[in-house]
Amino acid sequence: MEDIVNNCFPPIAQQAFHLASPRNQVRVFFHWWAQIEAALKASGKGLDDSNECLDDVSHEVCEAVPGVALAVAVVGAGPLTITWHLP
């Protein structure tokens, strides 16, 4: 995880990961990974653009299901309103 965070995560995500307790780092990692993946897919970019990918999209994360990382992103300025329908 450390290599991926340091090479692929934007600075704000790197900071969140490094400030998390060791026991919470996995949760923080996937929280940010889900956002980055959604942003890259929405913008049609690749991992080489991951440091700036959150700047070009509106994104939302759902933490309603423990142990599951869900995120959605769309190209354009916000606000983005998502209604999550989860069990």
SEFI-694160 format. One record per residue (C-alpha): residue in one letter; z, y, x; residue number from 0. Coordinates in Angstrom, 1 decimal, decimal comma. Example, Ala and Ser with C-alpha at 12.3 -4.5 7.8 and 13.67 -1.06 7.14 Angstrom:
BEGIN
(r 'A' (7,8 -4,5 12,3) 0) (r 'S' (7,1 -1,1 13,7) 1) 
! end
This chain:
BEGIN
(r 'M' (0,0 0,0 0,0) 0) (r 'E' (0,9 2,4 2,8) 1) (r 'D' (-2,6 2,4 4,3) 2) (r 'I' (-4,3 2,9 0,9) 3) (r 'V' (-1,9 5,8 0,1) 4) (r 'N' (-2,5 7,5 3,4) 5) (r 'N' (-6,3 7,0 3,4) 6) (r 'C' (-7,2 7,2 -0,3) 7) (r 'F' (-4,6 9,2 -2,3) 8) (r 'P' (-4,7 12,9 -2,7) 9) (r 'P' (-1,8 14,9 -1,1) 10) (r 'I' (0,3 15,1 -4,4) 11) (r 'A' (0,1 11,3 -4,8) 12) (r 'Q' (0,9 10,7 -1,2) 13) (r 'Q' (4,0 12,9 -1,5) 14) (r 'A' (5,1 11,2 -4,7) 15) (r 'F' (4,8 7,8 -3,1) 16) (r 'H' (6,6 8,7 0,1) 17) (r 'L' (9,4 10,4 -1,9) 18) (r 'A' (9,9 7,4 -4,1) 19) (r 'S' (12,7 4,9 -3,3) 20) (r 'P' (11,4 1,7 -1,8) 21) (r 'R' (12,2 -0,1 -5,1) 22) (r 'N' (10,0 2,4 -7,1) 23) (r 'Q' (7,1 2,7 -4,7) 24) (r 'V' (5,1 -0,1 -6,4) 25) (r 'R' (5,4 1,7 -9,8) 26) (r 'V' (4,5 5,0 -8,2) 27) (r 'F' (1,5 3,4 -6,4) 28) (r 'F' (0,0 2,0 -9,5) 29) (r 'H' (0,7 5,1 -11,5) 30) (r 'W' (-1,4 7,1 -9,1) 31) (r 'W' (-4,0 4,3 -8,5) 32) (r 'A' (-4,7 4,1 -12,2) 33) (r 'Q' (-5,4 7,9 -12,3) 34) (r 'I' (-7,5 7,9 -9,2) 35) (r 'E' (-9,6 5,0 -10,4) 36) (r 'A' (-10,1 6,6 -13,8) 37) (r 'A' (-11,1 9,9 -12,2) 38) (r 'L' (-13,5 8,3 -9,8) 39) (r 'K' (-15,2 6,3 -12,6) 40) (r 'A' (-15,4 9,3 -14,9) 41) (r 'S' (-17,0 11,5 -12,2) 42) (r 'G' (-19,2 8,8 -10,7) 43) (r 'K' (-17,7 9,2 -7,3) 44) (r 'G' (-16,5 6,7 -4,7) 45) (r 'L' (-13,3 6,2 -2,7) 46) (r 'D' (-14,6 8,6 -0,1) 47) (r 'D' (-14,0 11,3 -2,7) 48) (r 'S' (-10,6 10,2 -3,8) 49) (r 'N' (-8,7 13,1 -2,1) 50) (r 'E' (-10,3 15,6 -4,5) 51) (r 'C' (-11,1 13,4 -7,5) 52) (r 'L' (-8,3 14,6 -9,7) 53) (r 'D' (-9,5 18,2 -9,3) 54) (r 'D' (-12,8 17,6 -11,2) 55) (r 'V' (-11,5 15,8 -14,3) 56) (r 'S' (-8,9 16,0 -17,0) 57) (r 'H' (-6,7 12,9 -16,9) 58) (r 'E' (-3,8 11,3 -18,8) 59) (r 'V' (-1,4 8,5 -17,8) 60) (r 'C' (0,4 6,2 -20,2) 61) (r 'E' (3,7 4,6 -19,1) 62) (r 'A' (4,6 3,2 -22,5) 63) (r 'V' (4,3 -0,4 -21,4) 64) (r 'P' (6,7 -1,3 -18,5) 65) (r 'G' (4,8 -2,8 -15,6) 66) (r 'V' (1,4 -1,7 -16,8) 67) (r 'A' (-0,5 1,3 -15,4) 68) (r 'L' (-2,9 2,9 -17,9) 69) (r 'A' (-5,0 6,1 -17,3) 70) (r 'V' (-8,0 7,8 -18,7) 71) (r 'A' (-10,1 10,6 -17,3) 72) (r 'V' (-13,0 12,7 -18,4) 73) (r 'V' (-15,2 15,2 -16,6) 74) (r 'G' (-14,4 18,7 -17,7) 75) (r 'A' (-11,5 21,1 -18,2) 76) (r 'G' (-8,6 20,2 -20,4) 77) (r 'P' (-6,7 20,0 -22,4) 78) (r 'L' (-7,2 16,3 -22,9) 79) (r 'T' (-5,4 14,7 -25,8) 80) (r 'I' (-5,1 10,9 -25,9) 81) (r 'T' (-3,5 9,0 -28,7) 82) (r 'W' (-2,4 5,6 -27,2) 83) (r 'H' (-2,2 2,7 -29,7) 84) (r 'L' (-0,1 0,1 -28,0) 85) (r 'P' (2,0 -2,7 -29,3) 86) 
! end
